[in-house]
Amino acid sequence: MASYSSDATWKGGLPDGSGTMTVGDNHYTGPYTFASRFEDGDGTNPEELIAAAHAGCFSMAFSNELAQAGFTPDQVDTDAEVHLEEDGEGGFHIPRIKLTTKASVPGIDNDTFQEIATGAKENCPVSKLYAGANITLDASLV
């Protein structure tokens, strides 16, 4: 199967250092700092990239599962909210991820839509990767 990579460089100590993350073969390059991760600073952070990956993966998985059930979505828009919290032991963890999706799917009823959305959440490879987190889903048929 496929293999993908990204890289990150960090310079300096944690609170005063800074870094750059590059996704894939220079598809995106952006700065990150302590402030962009733990405060309200400029730049991105690992959790935003995790959120982007999860939103993209879920949208594709949902579209695929809809197609397998005989429905062609006009559009699937997904937001993933990754929660980074202190773990009580001096470190941090990601205890929960909230997926919110809105999709336009002609000819589907809401019960079928919800059932397929739940299946996509369970079967999305990124959801499987983060199975230790509580992943919730709010799916709206528009």
Biotite code that builds the C-alpha atoms (Angstrom):
import biotite.structure as struc

atoms = struc.array([
    struc.Atom([0.000, 0.000, 0.000], chain_id="A", res_id=1, res_name="MET", atom_name="CA", element="C"),
    struc.Atom([0.943, 3.649, -0.005], chain_id="A", res_id=2, res_name="ALA", atom_name="CA", element="C"),
    struc.Atom([3.352, 5.318, 2.375], chain_id="A", res_id=3, res_name="SER", atom_name="CA", element="C"),
    struc.Atom([3.407, 9.045, 3.067], chain_id="A", res_id=4, res_name="TYR", atom_name="CA", element="C"),
    struc.Atom([5.738, 11.297, 4.979], chain_id="A", res_id=5, res_name="SER", atom_name="CA", element="C"),
    struc.Atom([6.018, 14.792, 6.340], chain_id="A", res_id=6, res_name="SER", atom_name="CA", element="C"),
    struc.Atom([8.753, 16.393, 8.377], chain_id="A", res_id=7, res_name="ASP", atom_name="CA", element="C"),
    struc.Atom([9.322, 18.903, 11.119], chain_id="A", res_id=8, res_name="ALA", atom_name="CA", element="C"),
    struc.Atom([12.332, 20.871, 12.313], chain_id="A", res_id=9, res_name="THR", atom_name="CA", element="C"),
    struc.Atom([12.535, 22.461, 15.757], chain_id="A", res_id=10, res_name="TRP", atom_name="CA", element="C"),
    struc.Atom([15.219, 24.923, 16.847], chain_id="A", res_id=11, res_name="LYS", atom_name="CA", element="C"),
    struc.Atom([15.853, 26.021, 20.415], chain_id="A", res_id=12, res_name="GLY", atom_name="CA", element="C"),
    struc.Atom([14.194, 25.189, 23.695], chain_id="A", res_id=13, res_name="GLY", atom_name="CA", element="C"),
    struc.Atom([10.507, 24.584, 24.110], chain_id="A", res_id=14, res_name="LEU", atom_name="CA", element="C"),
    struc.Atom([9.119, 27.943, 25.263], chain_id="A", res_id=15, res_name="PRO", atom_name="CA", element="C"),
    struc.Atom([11.418, 30.138, 23.153], chain_id="A", res_id=16, res_name="ASP", atom_name="CA", element="C"),
    struc.Atom([12.119, 27.867, 20.191], chain_id="A", res_id=17, res_name="GLY", atom_name="CA", element="C"),
    struc.Atom([10.353, 27.603, 16.885], chain_id="A", res_id=18, res_name="SER", atom_name="CA", element="C"),
    struc.Atom([9.955, 25.170, 14.071], chain_id="A", res_id=19, res_name="GLY", atom_name="CA", element="C"),
    struc.Atom([8.687, 24.467, 10.611], chain_id="A", res_id=20, res_name="THR", atom_name="CA", element="C"),
    struc.Atom([6.452, 21.614, 9.496], chain_id="A", res_id=21, res_name="MET", atom_name="CA", element="C"),
    struc.Atom([6.327, 20.466, 5.897], chain_id="A", res_id=22, res_name="THR", atom_name="CA", element="C"),
    struc.Atom([3.498, 18.269, 4.670], chain_id="A", res_id=23, res_name="VAL", atom_name="CA", element="C"),
    struc.Atom([4.382, 15.796, 1.960], chain_id="A", res_id=24, res_name="GLY", atom_name="CA", element="C"),
    struc.Atom([6.567, 16.978, -0.878], chain_id="A", res_id=25, res_name="ASP", atom_name="CA", element="C"),
    struc.Atom([6.250, 20.684, 0.021], chain_id="A", res_id=26, res_name="ASN", atom_name="CA", element="C"),
    struc.Atom([2.440, 20.674, -0.325], chain_id="A", res_id=27, res_name="HIS", atom_name="CA", element="C"),
    struc.Atom([2.317, 22.906, 2.749], chain_id="A", res_id=28, res_name="TYR", atom_name="CA", element="C"),
    struc.Atom([5.060, 24.430, 4.843], chain_id="A", res_id=29, res_name="THR", atom_name="CA", element="C"),
    struc.Atom([4.305, 26.453, 7.938], chain_id="A", res_id=30, res_name="GLY", atom_name="CA", element="C"),
    struc.Atom([5.784, 27.663, 11.175], chain_id="A", res_id=31, res_name="PRO", atom_name="CA", element="C"),
    struc.Atom([4.911, 26.443, 14.632], chain_id="A", res_id=32, res_name="TYR", atom_name="CA", element="C"),
    struc.Atom([5.886, 27.605, 18.111], chain_id="A", res_id=33, res_name="THR", atom_name="CA", element="C"),
    struc.Atom([5.068, 27.005, 21.746], chain_id="A", res_id=34, res_name="PHE", atom_name="CA", element="C"),
    struc.Atom([2.628, 29.915, 21.501], chain_id="A", res_id=35, res_name="ALA", atom_name="CA", element="C"),
    struc.Atom([0.871, 28.509, 18.421], chain_id="A", res_id=36, res_name="SER", atom_name="CA", element="C"),
    struc.Atom([0.346, 25.231, 20.247], chain_id="A", res_id=37, res_name="ARG", atom_name="CA", element="C"),
    struc.Atom([-0.348, 26.171, 23.858], chain_id="A", res_id=38, res_name="PHE", atom_name="CA", element="C"),
    struc.Atom([-1.388, 29.821, 23.656], chain_id="A", res_id=39, res_name="GLU", atom_name="CA", element="C"),
    struc.Atom([-2.813, 32.007, 20.912], chain_id="A", res_id=40, res_name="ASP", atom_name="CA", element="C"),
    struc.Atom([0.258, 32.540, 18.758], chain_id="A", res_id=41, res_name="GLY", atom_name="CA", element="C"),
    struc.Atom([0.665, 32.695, 15.002], chain_id="A", res_id=42, res_name="ASP", atom_name="CA", element="C"),
    struc.Atom([1.433, 29.529, 13.097], chain_id="A", res_id=43, res_name="GLY", atom_name="CA", element="C"),
    struc.Atom([0.066, 26.034, 13.115], chain_id="A", res_id=44, res_name="THR", atom_name="CA", element="C"),
    struc.Atom([0.522, 23.102, 15.484], chain_id="A", res_id=45, res_name="ASN", atom_name="CA", element="C"),
    struc.Atom([0.435, 19.311, 15.351], chain_id="A", res_id=46, res_name="PRO", atom_name="CA", element="C"),
    struc.Atom([-3.178, 19.196, 16.545], chain_id="A", res_id=47, res_name="GLU", atom_name="CA", element="C"),
    struc.Atom([-4.381, 21.385, 13.665], chain_id="A", res_id=48, res_name="GLU", atom_name="CA", element="C"),
    struc.Atom([-2.671, 19.035, 11.236], chain_id="A", res_id=49, res_name="LEU", atom_name="CA", element="C"),
    struc.Atom([-4.254, 16.036, 12.980], chain_id="A", res_id=50, res_name="ILE", atom_name="CA", element="C"),
    struc.Atom([-7.633, 17.795, 12.672], chain_id="A", res_id=51, res_name="ALA", atom_name="CA", element="C"),
    struc.Atom([-7.093, 18.453, 8.962], chain_id="A", res_id=52, res_name="ALA", atom_name="CA", element="C"),
    struc.Atom([-6.103, 14.836, 8.388], chain_id="A", res_id=53, res_name="ALA", atom_name="CA", element="C"),
    struc.Atom([-9.124, 13.544, 10.297], chain_id="A", res_id=54, res_name="HIS", atom_name="CA", element="C"),
    struc.Atom([-11.574, 15.877, 8.541], chain_id="A", res_id=55, res_name="ALA", atom_name="CA", element="C"),
    struc.Atom([-10.179, 14.912, 5.141], chain_id="A", res_id=56, res_name="GLY", atom_name="CA", element="C"),
    struc.Atom([-10.133, 11.200, 5.888], chain_id="A", res_id=57, res_name="CYS", atom_name="CA", element="C"),
    struc.Atom([-13.669, 11.173, 7.292], chain_id="A", res_id=58, res_name="PHE", atom_name="CA", element="C"),
    struc.Atom([-15.055, 13.166, 4.345], chain_id="A", res_id=59, res_name="SER", atom_name="CA", element="C"),
    struc.Atom([-13.532, 10.690, 1.898], chain_id="A", res_id=60, res_name="MET", atom_name="CA", element="C"),
    struc.Atom([-14.651, 7.642, 3.909], chain_id="A", res_id=61, res_name="ALA", atom_name="CA", element="C"),
    struc.Atom([-18.187, 9.025, 4.237], chain_id="A", res_id=62, res_name="PHE", atom_name="CA", element="C"),
    struc.Atom([-18.392, 9.778, 0.507], chain_id="A", res_id=63, res_name="SER", atom_name="CA", element="C"),
    struc.Atom([-17.177, 6.253, -0.251], chain_id="A", res_id=64, res_name="ASN", atom_name="CA", element="C"),
    struc.Atom([-19.640, 4.575, 2.092], chain_id="A", res_id=65, res_name="GLU", atom_name="CA", element="C"),
    struc.Atom([-22.484, 6.687, 0.680], chain_id="A", res_id=66, res_name="LEU", atom_name="CA", element="C"),
    struc.Atom([-21.500, 5.610, -2.840], chain_id="A", res_id=67, res_name="ALA", atom_name="CA", element="C"),
    struc.Atom([-21.367, 1.953, -1.786], chain_id="A", res_id=68, res_name="GLN", atom_name="CA", element="C"),
    struc.Atom([-24.930, 2.347, -0.470], chain_id="A", res_id=69, res_name="ALA", atom_name="CA", element="C"),
    struc.Atom([-26.050, 3.818, -3.812], chain_id="A", res_id=70, res_name="GLY", atom_name="CA", element="C"),
    struc.Atom([-25.966, 7.533, -2.935], chain_id="A", res_id=71, res_name="PHE", atom_name="CA", element="C"),
    struc.Atom([-23.817, 10.205, -4.557], chain_id="A", res_id=72, res_name="THR", atom_name="CA", element="C"),
    struc.Atom([-23.150, 13.175, -2.294], chain_id="A", res_id=73, res_name="PRO", atom_name="CA", element="C"),
    struc.Atom([-23.115, 16.627, -3.847], chain_id="A", res_id=74, res_name="ASP", atom_name="CA", element="C"),
    struc.Atom([-20.786, 17.775, -1.083], chain_id="A", res_id=75, res_name="GLN", atom_name="CA", element="C"),
    struc.Atom([-19.431, 16.692, 2.302], chain_id="A", res_id=76, res_name="VAL", atom_name="CA", element="C"),
    struc.Atom([-17.992, 19.389, 4.610], chain_id="A", res_id=77, res_name="ASP", atom_name="CA", element="C"),
    struc.Atom([-16.309, 18.183, 7.785], chain_id="A", res_id=78, res_name="THR", atom_name="CA", element="C"),
    struc.Atom([-14.705, 19.998, 10.695], chain_id="A", res_id=79, res_name="ASP", atom_name="CA", element="C"),
    struc.Atom([-12.565, 18.106, 13.200], chain_id="A", res_id=80, res_name="ALA", atom_name="CA", element="C"),
    struc.Atom([-11.938, 19.649, 16.608], chain_id="A", res_id=81, res_name="GLU", atom_name="CA", element="C"),
    struc.Atom([-8.950, 18.069, 18.356], chain_id="A", res_id=82, res_name="VAL", atom_name="CA", element="C"),
    struc.Atom([-8.725, 18.663, 22.110], chain_id="A", res_id=83, res_name="HIS", atom_name="CA", element="C"),
    struc.Atom([-5.230, 18.850, 23.619], chain_id="A", res_id=84, res_name="LEU", atom_name="CA", element="C"),
    struc.Atom([-5.386, 18.672, 27.409], chain_id="A", res_id=85, res_name="GLU", atom_name="CA", element="C"),
    struc.Atom([-3.075, 18.190, 30.361], chain_id="A", res_id=86, res_name="GLU", atom_name="CA", element="C"),
    struc.Atom([-3.034, 14.557, 31.439], chain_id="A", res_id=87, res_name="ASP", atom_name="CA", element="C"),
    struc.Atom([-2.550, 15.212, 35.172], chain_id="A", res_id=88, res_name="GLY", atom_name="CA", element="C"),
    struc.Atom([0.910, 13.683, 35.131], chain_id="A", res_id=89, res_name="GLU", atom_name="CA", element="C"),
    struc.Atom([2.804, 16.698, 33.810], chain_id="A", res_id=90, res_name="GLY", atom_name="CA", element="C"),
    struc.Atom([2.174, 15.871, 30.168], chain_id="A", res_id=91, res_name="GLY", atom_name="CA", element="C"),
    struc.Atom([-0.518, 16.303, 27.536], chain_id="A", res_id=92, res_name="PHE", atom_name="CA", element="C"),
    struc.Atom([-2.839, 14.016, 25.603], chain_id="A", res_id=93, res_name="HIS", atom_name="CA", element="C"),
    struc.Atom([-5.672, 14.107, 23.094], chain_id="A", res_id=94, res_name="ILE", atom_name="CA", element="C"),
    struc.Atom([-8.683, 12.681, 24.936], chain_id="A", res_id=95, res_name="PRO", atom_name="CA", element="C"),
    struc.Atom([-11.348, 13.630, 22.407], chain_id="A", res_id=96, res_name="ARG", atom_name="CA", element="C"),
    struc.Atom([-11.991, 14.636, 18.840], chain_id="A", res_id=97, res_name="ILE", atom_name="CA", element="C"),
    struc.Atom([-15.300, 16.076, 17.667], chain_id="A", res_id=98, res_name="LYS", atom_name="CA", element="C"),
    struc.Atom([-16.254, 15.587, 14.035], chain_id="A", res_id=99, res_name="LEU", atom_name="CA", element="C"),
    struc.Atom([-18.967, 17.847, 12.659], chain_id="A", res_id=100, res_name="THR", atom_name="CA", element="C"),
    struc.Atom([-20.098, 17.133, 9.141], chain_id="A", res_id=101, res_name="THR", atom_name="CA", element="C"),
    struc.Atom([-22.708, 18.614, 6.860], chain_id="A", res_id=102, res_name="LYS", atom_name="CA", element="C"),
    struc.Atom([-23.512, 16.846, 3.645], chain_id="A", res_id=103, res_name="ALA", atom_name="CA", element="C"),
    struc.Atom([-25.841, 17.302, 0.732], chain_id="A", res_id=104, res_name="SER", atom_name="CA", element="C"),
    struc.Atom([-26.929, 13.852, -0.432], chain_id="A", res_id=105, res_name="VAL", atom_name="CA", element="C"),
    struc.Atom([-29.859, 13.641, -2.853], chain_id="A", res_id=106, res_name="PRO", atom_name="CA", element="C"),
    struc.Atom([-32.442, 10.922, -2.215], chain_id="A", res_id=107, res_name="GLY", atom_name="CA", element="C"),
    struc.Atom([-31.314, 9.804, 1.246], chain_id="A", res_id=108, res_name="ILE", atom_name="CA", element="C"),
    struc.Atom([-33.403, 9.800, 4.410], chain_id="A", res_id=109, res_name="ASP", atom_name="CA", element="C"),
    struc.Atom([-31.930, 11.011, 7.691], chain_id="A", res_id=110, res_name="ASN", atom_name="CA", element="C"),
    struc.Atom([-31.876, 7.592, 9.405], chain_id="A", res_id=111, res_name="ASP", atom_name="CA", element="C"),
    struc.Atom([-29.877, 6.050, 6.554], chain_id="A", res_id=112, res_name="THR", atom_name="CA", element="C"),
    struc.Atom([-27.646, 9.121, 6.438], chain_id="A", res_id=113, res_name="PHE", atom_name="CA", element="C"),
    struc.Atom([-26.877, 8.849, 10.174], chain_id="A", res_id=114, res_name="GLN", atom_name="CA", element="C"),
    struc.Atom([-26.194, 5.109, 9.945], chain_id="A", res_id=115, res_name="GLU", atom_name="CA", element="C"),
    struc.Atom([-23.736, 5.570, 7.068], chain_id="A", res_id=116, res_name="ILE", atom_name="CA", element="C"),
    struc.Atom([-22.074, 8.543, 8.796], chain_id="A", res_id=117, res_name="ALA", atom_name="CA", element="C"),
    struc.Atom([-21.531, 6.484, 11.948], chain_id="A", res_id=118, res_name="THR", atom_name="CA", element="C"),
    struc.Atom([-20.049, 3.653, 9.902], chain_id="A", res_id=119, res_name="GLY", atom_name="CA", element="C"),
    struc.Atom([-17.703, 6.074, 8.153], chain_id="A", res_id=120, res_name="ALA", atom_name="CA", element="C"),
    struc.Atom([-16.557, 7.428, 11.521], chain_id="A", res_id=121, res_name="LYS", atom_name="CA", element="C"),
    struc.Atom([-15.755, 3.903, 12.683], chain_id="A", res_id=122, res_name="GLU", atom_name="CA", element="C"),
    struc.Atom([-14.059, 2.863, 9.418], chain_id="A", res_id=123, res_name="ASN", atom_name="CA", element="C"),
    struc.Atom([-12.039, 5.990, 8.621], chain_id="A", res_id=124, res_name="CYS", atom_name="CA", element="C"),
    struc.Atom([-8.339, 5.017, 8.950], chain_id="A", res_id=125, res_name="PRO", atom_name="CA", element="C"),
    struc.Atom([-7.570, 8.163, 10.962], chain_id="A", res_id=126, res_name="VAL", atom_name="CA", element="C"),
    struc.Atom([-10.434, 7.374, 13.370], chain_id="A", res_id=127, res_name="SER", atom_name="CA", element="C"),
    struc.Atom([-8.966, 3.908, 13.788], chain_id="A", res_id=128, res_name="LYS", atom_name="CA", element="C"),
    struc.Atom([-5.553, 5.435, 14.504], chain_id="A", res_id=129, res_name="LEU", atom_name="CA", element="C"),
    struc.Atom([-7.023, 7.616, 17.263], chain_id="A", res_id=130, res_name="TYR", atom_name="CA", element="C"),
    struc.Atom([-9.271, 4.926, 18.729], chain_id="A", res_id=131, res_name="ALA", atom_name="CA", element="C"),
    struc.Atom([-7.931, 5.805, 22.201], chain_id="A", res_id=132, res_name="GLY", atom_name="CA", element="C"),
    struc.Atom([-9.637, 9.189, 21.980], chain_id="A", res_id=133, res_name="ALA", atom_name="CA", element="C"),
    struc.Atom([-13.362, 9.669, 22.409], chain_id="A", res_id=134, res_name="ASN", atom_name="CA", element="C"),
    struc.Atom([-14.421, 10.499, 18.850], chain_id="A", res_id=135, res_name="ILE", atom_name="CA", element="C"),
    struc.Atom([-17.881, 12.017, 18.572], chain_id="A", res_id=136, res_name="THR", atom_name="CA", element="C"),
    struc.Atom([-19.837, 12.825, 15.442], chain_id="A", res_id=137, res_name="LEU", atom_name="CA", element="C"),
    struc.Atom([-22.474, 15.439, 14.730], chain_id="A", res_id=138, res_name="ASP", atom_name="CA", element="C"),
    struc.Atom([-23.783, 14.741, 11.229], chain_id="A", res_id=139, res_name="ALA", atom_name="CA", element="C"),
    struc.Atom([-26.298, 17.001, 9.481], chain_id="A", res_id=140, res_name="SER", atom_name="CA", element="C"),
    struc.Atom([-28.072, 16.310, 6.236], chain_id="A", res_id=141, res_name="LEU", atom_name="CA", element="C"),
    struc.Atom([-28.472, 19.568, 4.342], chain_id="A", res_id=142, res_name="VAL", atom_name="CA", element="C"),
])
